[in-house]
């Protein structure tokens, strides 16, 4: 089981409407549960957001009026999504989540808050997954609410793009967030347990089969090798790109790419609110990035197509930049090539996939943290609504736009990237500053309207990449 592959670095609802239910409304606290749209949830969510303590001296320090106004706007959007959520199930529906990934734990928390019986099974015996520095859009805050705050170590307000001696700078209206993956997963596990889910460590998924009206899952205890059977109406695979749940239920294996990054001292000339991106197509069809995780440290990484070659490219790049690696981090990231249906019937039970297990990754930047959370939200909607999910339909459209962008960029040569950077005038930069990577369609058409020559450049890339990402470059 690959823990947390969903949380790929990017150089790139559930949210508080569930997380903000008052303590007395949670399972096991003896309070009355607020039903969607009954008015009580509106008050508790807005109170939770507006009353959140803000770190002293942080960039969050805004006037109370502005904070409440922004919170209300976010909540209205999320409440519209919440209209698609049914009332809590009352049939003692049981759910087993395999994998303590961020997406798996988020799905567990959402369903437990809706009154379902939820158990999470994770292979590792202590919740200490490998550390990794992630960069995500501000949408993560909207989705996770308070569960996000403890893992955020920095904010990014500027991107600097470099290629062949050219440079462009994009200032963000809403900051990106630098997240420590281990802390994020630990926070999500705590939220799931507070919601009523049971997190069981040292349990490895072995197999599953239908039995009557439910499913039976065979789980191995890592401590002694013994096995036990678990019955559940629904099983969710949140166990990463090499998902054993997916293989057991008949999904095809996913293609993956190597991600390698090094923690390095932050260059003295680099502001701590900045990410630097280099396009070096002779090394990778993706890019190098340097993420400032603090005023003194950063994460320099690259996505490649071959694991050994990608590590060598990163080491050469480190040497060229006169940077010494403090430690290395790595993962295998799934490649989104088409929408992966997230549900399969097994007997009279259902099996779902979330996050990297379903390749819910923005293939333009190979980032999947926020899209994995959206996939978890969509699966929760589907379970509660008998299979229907507006969030999953929206996520599919978003991922398909990123696939279009990746197909356009994947065969870019150095001259193409140089031309791209040259074409980024102030008009074209504005949508990139205003909208996040999780709003690709809004960015795409606005950029093309303001700089039509970028559309022509992209079309030329699409024509050149007829064979596209379906096979590696020579």
Secondary structure by P-SEA (a helix, b strand, c coil): ccccccccccccccccccccccccccccccbbbbccccaaaaaaaaaaaaaccccccccccccaaaaaaaaaaaaaaaaaaaccccccccccbbbbbccccaaaaaaaaaaaaaccbbbbbbcccccccbbbbbbbcccccccccccccccccccccbbbbbccccbbbbbbcbbbbbbcaaaaaaaaaaaaaaabbbbbccbbbccccccccbbbbbbbcccccbbbbbbbcbbbcccccccaaaaaacccbbbbbbbbbbbccccccccccbbbbbbbccccccbbbbbbccccbbbbccccccaaaaaaaaaaaaaaacccccccccbbbbbbccccccccccccbbbbbcccccccccccccccaaaaaaaaaaaaaaaaaccccaaaaaaaaaaaaaaaaaaacccccaaaaaaaaaacccccccccccccccaaaaaaaaaaaacaaaaaaaaaaaaaaccccccccc
